[in-house]
Amino acid sequence: MDEAARVVVVEDDPTVRQTVGAYLRANGYAVDLYGDGVSARAAIGDGRADVLIIDRMLPGISGDELCREVRATSDVPIIMLTALGQVEDRIDGLESGADDYLAKPFSLRELLLRIGALVRRARTAPAAGEIVAGVFRVDVARRRVRVRGDEVALTAREFDLLAFLLHNPDRAIGRDEILREVWGWSVGEASTVTVHVRRLREKIELDPQDPRHLHTEWGAGYLLSPQGRLR
């Protein structure tokens, strides 16, 4: 039997924290619960978490700051919880490095489905071989990326997004299709894709403001040109 996936929940509301913990344990997950980011740092830093669930509004250290700290050393999937309902607030959470977010109040069933999708993707045996296209060289099994010969550090979701786009070169792909194929969502917030494309562009382009490879096709979606379009 596979070892239970470990979920670290960082949530200052004790009712939400205990309810989420009990629900995830009842569904087969190993769960560690923390009420603030400072106390959670050591557990997160040991590298054994499969998914992090971080409330954005934490005492002492904000969820955004904790997320940025994690992202400096790890690509572990992160789901951000936020009581802020505006799209701009959610985008801020994604910009700090989260892979996903849920707005409070949220469905425990939906949270379970999001966690399950992240765990399955992380535990699926990667295909062997490389993707070599234009300036990109991707070691699929080791999840390593080189652009123009230089290794680029990507989060798990950024890697999946780049690999998907490289498998569909020079084709404009809508955000709904990207959400379905990369996130595994049939319904979701399109701004999630927008933020991840922006973050990916900042890492693979020499000039993100004047991209040669990852383009926005207005009204159609996003297009990756491995060879690069001429300016």
C-alpha positions, -999 to 999 in steps of 0.1 A, spaced: 0 0 0 13 35 -9 24 56 20 -3 82 29 4 116 14 14 142 40 -5 175 41 6 204 62 -22 229 71 -12 263 83 -44 281 95 -49 304 124 -87 298 128 -89 268 151 -123 257 139 -112 257 102 -79 241 111 -94 212 131 -123 207 106 -99 205 76 -75 182 96 -103 158 106 -117 157 71 -84 150 54 -75 123 80 -108 106 74 -100 105 37 -66 88 42 -41 117 45 -14 122 71 -20 157 84 1 182 104 -17 213 118 -2 246 126 -18 279 138 9 303 125 37 304 99 66 306 124 57 273 140 51 256 107 85 265 92 104 236 106 79 210 94 78 226 60 115 228 58 121 190 64 109 184 28 84 156 36 52 175 29 33 165 -3 10 195 -2 9 227 18 -23 245 26 -16 280 38 -40 306 50 -31 340 35 -39 360 66 -16 345 93 -4 362 125 33 370 127 43 360 92 18 363 64 8 335 42 23 354 12 56 357 30 57 321 41 48 310 5 77 330 -9 101 315 17 90 280 6 93 288 -30 129 299 -25 139 263 -18 111 240 -28 85 233 -55 61 215 -32 25 222 -43 8 250 -23 -29 258 -20 -36 292 -6 -67 298 14 -80 334 14 -110 352 29 -104 380 3 -128 376 -25 -115 401 -51 -97 386 -81 -68 410 -75 -63 396 -39 -63 361 -52 -38 370 -79 -15 385 -52 -15 351 -35 -6 333 -67 21 358 -74 38 348 -42 42 313 -55 10 294 -47 -1 268 -73 -38 270 -64 -62 289 -41 -96 286 -25 -117 314 -13 -134 311 21 -159 297 28 -149 267 7 -162 232 2 -142 205 20 -150 182 -10 -135 207 -34 -104 210 -12 -101 172 -12 -103 171 -50 -77 198 -54 -53 180 -30 -59 147 -48 -51 162 -82 -18 177 -69 -8 144 -52 -16 123 -82 4 145 -105 34 146 -82 33 108 -78 27 98 -114 58 82 -128 72 106 -154 78 96 -189 114 90 -198 134 111 -222 138 147 -231 119 174 -248 143 193 -270 128 222 -290 144 254 -300 161 270 -269 144 246 -246 158 213 -232 135 195 -207 146 164 -188 111 150 -181 121 123 -156 142 146 -135 120 176 -141 149 198 -150 147 226 -175 174 244 -195 168 275 -216 196 287 -239 219 263 -220 211 277 -185 192 257 -159 160 274 -149 143 267 -115 105 262 -120 78 253 -96 59 220 -102 30 238 -118 53 260 -139 71 229 -151 38 212 -160 27 243 -179 59 246 -199 59 208 -208 23 211 -219 30 241 -241 61 224 -256 40 194 -265 17 219 -284 42 242 -300 32 272 -321 -5 267 -313 -27 292 -295 -42 275 -265 -71 289 -245 -71 293 -208 -99 268 -203 -80 241 -221 -49 249 -201 -69 247 -168 -83 213 -179 -50 198 -191 -25 212 -167 -46 218 -135 -71 190 -141 -100 214 -135 -132 214 -155 -141 247 -139 -117 273 -125 -106 309 -123 -89 319 -156 -66 344 -137 -48 313 -123 -34 306 -158 -27 343 -164 -5 345 -133 14 313 -140 20 323 -176 34 356 -163 57 339 -138 69 314 -164 76 342 -189 97 360 -164 119 329 -160 123 318 -197 124 351 -216 154 374 -218 130 404 -218 96 394 -204 82 427 -216 91 418 -252 88 380 -253 102 360 -282 88 326 -271 57 328 -248 31 350 -265 -4 362 -256 -27 357 -286 -55 381 -278 -89 363 -279 -73 329 -284 -50 322 -255 -12 316 -252 13 303 -277 48 290 -271 72 293 -300 103 272 -292 124 287 -320 113 323 -311 95 348 -332 116 374 -349 111 409 -334 
